[in-house]
């Protein structure tokens, strides 16, 4: 999949694509975990 994205974006390598966009994935994971934690806390109170 990263090869397809790399080609669509015109990046030289899939590694470059992953380096550029990997931080967004980590941020999304952290935000999602925080929202889940808030929801669980709300349900437990």
C-alpha positions in Angstrom: 0.0 0.0 0.0 2.8 2.5 0.8 4.2 1.9 -2.7 0.9 2.9 -4.2 0.6 6.0 -2.0 4.2 6.9 -2.8 3.6 6.7 -6.5 0.3 8.7 -6.2 2.1 11.5 -4.3 5.1 11.5 -6.6 7.6 10.6 -3.8 10.9 9.0 -4.7 10.6 6.1 -2.3 8.0 4.5 0.0 10.3 5.1 2.9 10.1 8.9 2.3 6.3 8.7 2.3 6.2 6.8 5.5 8.7 9.2 7.2 6.6 12.2 6.1 3.2 10.7 7.3 4.1 8.4 10.2 3.9 11.2 12.7 0.3 11.9 11.7 -0.6 8.2 12.4 1.0 8.4 15.9 -0.8 11.6 16.7 -4.1 10.1 15.6 -3.5 7.0 17.7 -2.7 9.2 20.8 -5.8 11.3 20.2 -8.0 8.3 19.7 -6.7 6.7 22.9 -7.3 9.9 24.9 -10.9 10.1 23.6 -11.5 6.4 24.5 -10.1 7.0 28.0 -12.4 10.0 28.5 -15.4 8.0 27.3 -14.6 5.1 29.7 -14.1 7.5 32.6 -17.5 9.1 31.8 -19.2 5.7 31.8 -17.6 4.7 35.1 -18.7 7.8 37.0 
